[in-house]
Amino acid sequence: MVDEPATAARTAVRALVVDDEPALVRAVAGYLQRESFTVTTAADGESALRAARKDTPDVVVLDLMLPGIDGIEVCRTLRTFTDAYVIMLTARADEVDKLIGLSVGADDYLTKPFSPRELVARIRTMLRRPRATAAAVADTPEPAALRFGSLTLDPAAREARVGDQVVELTRTEFDVLAALAARPRQAFTRRQLLDAVWGGDWIGDEHLVDIHVGHIRRKLGDDPADPHYIRTVRGVGYRMGTG
């Protein structure tokens, strides 16, 4: 059952909090409401998907272990109809959970127990990513498509293709790939990619970059042992390029 706390007025930023622990939901929702978010909550996967379709949240805080449809399937389904930011919550520090969660489109993760204050800070950081206004788009020349062998990256359309095949990337995956492609000979450290995509005030595990790069590679069909598009620069990080 979906529970939507009453608010005096609907704000521009909407959050959906999905967890079957009532105390955690109350704590997270309370922090978000004090930050002027409009908050909807759900305790299971089916209710979460109904709420997401109805309320079109800007960010979804999603527990991995849910009754009924689990968080992985919820996240996978969310990605078929929304590009809302998704932060996965997990009670286990198991890397497999983190990898699986992010592979279906999550933007970030937190391991329980966590500070609601840190969660809100991460959400605020994600929401500060630049989003072009209509006026800015009208005044900005359309960026040229970038090509790396069989890969074409179209920043204006936010589309990646390998040959004639469109590659379905999440918003964060596209942003990581675009950051690398914008300076194809530069070797980026994890911190530089975090600053470029998540923002300079992002806090958390820098290996989040590795997880996203790994999934981009899988979607592009790029073998890490013999990469065509994203190269690992040993001791530094990653760079784009075919040479």
C-alpha positions in Angstrom: 0.0 0.0 0.0 1.3 3.4 -0.9 1.4 6.1 1.8 1.8 9.7 0.7 2.3 12.1 3.5 0.4 15.3 3.2 2.3 18.5 2.3 1.2 22.1 2.2 2.1 22.4 -1.5 3.7 20.2 -4.1 7.3 21.1 -4.6 9.3 20.8 -7.8 11.4 17.9 -6.5 9.6 14.6 -5.8 11.0 11.6 -4.0 9.8 8.0 -3.8 11.1 6.0 -0.8 10.7 2.3 -1.0 11.5 0.0 1.9 9.6 -2.5 4.1 11.1 -1.1 7.3 8.6 1.5 8.7 11.2 3.1 11.0 13.7 3.6 8.2 11.0 5.0 5.9 9.8 7.5 8.5 13.4 8.7 9.1 14.2 9.1 5.4 10.9 10.7 4.5 11.2 13.0 7.5 14.6 14.3 6.4 13.5 14.7 2.8 10.3 16.6 3.8 12.4 18.9 6.0 14.4 19.6 2.8 11.2 20.6 1.0 10.8 17.4 -1.0 7.4 16.0 -1.8 7.7 12.4 -0.5 5.7 9.3 -1.5 6.5 6.0 0.2 5.9 2.3 -0.6 6.6 -0.9 1.3 6.8 -3.4 -1.6 7.8 -3.6 -5.3 4.3 -3.5 -6.8 3.2 -0.4 -4.8 6.5 1.2 -5.7 5.9 0.8 -9.5 2.3 2.1 -9.2 3.6 5.1 -7.3 6.3 5.8 -9.8 3.9 5.7 -12.7 1.4 8.0 -10.9 3.7 10.5 -9.2 6.7 10.6 -11.7 9.4 11.1 -9.0 12.7 12.8 -9.6 14.6 10.4 -7.4 13.8 6.9 -6.0 15.3 5.6 -2.8 15.0 1.8 -3.4 15.7 -1.1 -1.0 17.2 -4.2 -2.6 15.3 -6.7 -0.5 11.6 -6.1 -0.8 8.6 -8.5 -0.4 7.1 -9.6 -3.7 9.0 -7.9 -6.5 12.5 -7.3 -5.3 14.5 -4.1 -5.7 16.5 -5.4 -8.7 13.3 -6.1 -10.7 11.7 -2.8 -9.6 14.8 -0.9 -10.8 14.8 -2.8 -14.1 11.1 -1.9 -14.6 11.6 1.7 -13.6 14.2 2.1 -16.3 11.6 1.2 -19.0 9.5 4.3 -18.2 11.5 6.8 -16.2 15.0 8.3 -16.0 14.6 9.3 -12.3 17.8 9.0 -10.3 17.8 5.7 -8.3 19.7 5.1 -5.1 19.8 1.5 -4.0 19.8 0.5 -0.3 21.2 -2.9 0.7 21.6 -4.5 4.1 24.7 -6.5 2.8 28.0 -5.0 1.9 28.3 -7.7 -0.7 29.8 -6.5 -4.0 27.6 -8.7 -5.9 24.5 -6.9 -4.7 26.1 -3.6 -5.6 27.1 -4.8 -9.1 23.7 -6.3 -9.8 21.8 -3.2 -8.6 23.9 -0.8 -10.6 23.8 -3.0 -13.7 20.0 -2.5 -14.0 20.2 1.2 -13.9 20.8 2.4 -10.3 22.9 5.6 -10.0 24.3 5.1 -6.5 24.0 2.8 -3.5 24.2 3.0 0.2 24.8 0.1 2.7 22.7 -0.1 5.8 23.0 1.3 8.4 23.5 4.7 6.9 22.9 8.3 7.9 19.7 9.9 6.5 21.7 13.1 6.4 24.3 11.4 4.0 21.5 10.1 1.9 19.9 13.5 1.5 23.4 15.0 0.7 23.9 12.5 -2.1 20.4 13.2 -3.5 21.1 16.9 -3.5 24.4 16.3 -5.3 22.7 14.2 -8.0 20.0 16.8 -8.5 22.6 19.5 -9.0 23.8 17.9 -12.2 23.5 20.5 -15.0 20.2 20.2 -16.9 19.9 22.4 -19.9 17.0 24.8 -20.1 15.1 25.4 -23.3 16.6 28.9 -23.6 20.1 27.5 -23.1 19.6 24.8 -25.7 18.3 27.3 -28.2 21.5 29.5 -27.7 24.0 26.6 -27.8 25.3 25.1 -31.0 24.4 21.4 -31.4 27.5 19.4 -30.4 28.9 17.2 -33.1 28.6 13.4 -32.9 31.8 11.7 -31.7 33.1 8.5 -33.3 35.4 5.8 -31.9 35.7 3.0 -34.4 32.2 1.4 -34.6 30.9 3.5 -31.7 29.1 6.8 -32.4 28.1 9.1 -29.5 25.6 11.8 -30.2 25.6 14.2 -27.2 22.6 16.2 -28.6 20.4 13.2 -28.9 22.0 11.5 -25.8 22.3 8.4 -28.0 25.1 5.8 -28.4 25.3 3.4 -31.3 27.6 0.6 -32.1 27.3 0.2 -35.8 23.6 0.7 -36.5 22.5 -0.7 -33.2 21.3 1.8 -30.5 22.9 1.0 -27.1 20.5 1.5 -24.2 22.4 3.5 -21.5 21.1 4.9 -18.3 21.5 8.7 -17.7 24.5 8.1 -15.5 26.1 5.7 -17.9 25.7 8.1 -20.8 27.2 10.9 -18.7 30.3 8.8 -17.8 30.8 7.8 -21.4 30.3 11.4 -22.6 32.8 12.7 -20.1 35.4 10.3 -21.4 34.6 10.9 -25.0 34.8 14.7 -24.7 38.5 14.4 -24.1 39.5 11.2 -25.8 43.2 11.2 -25.1 42.9 12.3 -21.5 43.4 9.7 -18.8 40.8 10.4 -16.1 41.2 9.4 -12.5 38.1 8.1 -10.7 37.9 11.3 -8.8 37.9 13.4 -12.0 35.1 11.3 -13.4 33.1 11.6 -10.2 33.6 15.4 -10.3 32.6 15.6 -13.9 29.5 13.4 -13.6 28.4 13.3 -9.9 29.8 16.7 -8.9 32.7 17.9 -6.9 30.9 17.6 -3.5 29.8 14.0 -4.0 30.8 11.7 -1.2 31.1 7.9 -1.3 33.0 5.0 -2.7 35.1 6.0 -5.7 34.8 2.5 -7.1 31.3 3.4 -8.1 33.0 4.6 -11.3 34.5 1.1 -11.9 31.0 -0.4 -11.6 29.5 2.0 -14.2 32.4 1.6 -16.5 32.1 -2.2 -16.3 28.5 -2.0 -17.2 29.1 0.4 -20.1 31.7 -1.9 -21.5 29.3 -4.9 -21.3 26.6 -2.9 -23.2 29.1 -1.8 -25.8 30.5 -5.3 -26.2 33.9 -3.9 -25.2 36.2 -6.6 -23.8 38.2 -5.2 -20.9 41.1 -7.5 -21.8 41.2 -6.1 -25.4 39.1 -2.9 -25.3 38.1 -1.0 -28.4 36.5 2.0 -26.7 37.2 2.5 -23.0 40.8 1.7 -22.0 42.1 1.2 -18.5 45.2 3.3 -17.7 47.0 1.3 -15.0 47.5 3.2 -11.8 45.4 6.2 -13.0 41.9 5.3 -14.3 40.3 5.4 -17.7 40.5 7.0 -21.1 38.6 6.9 -24.3 40.1 6.0 -27.6 40.8 3.3 -30.1 44.5 3.8 -30.2 
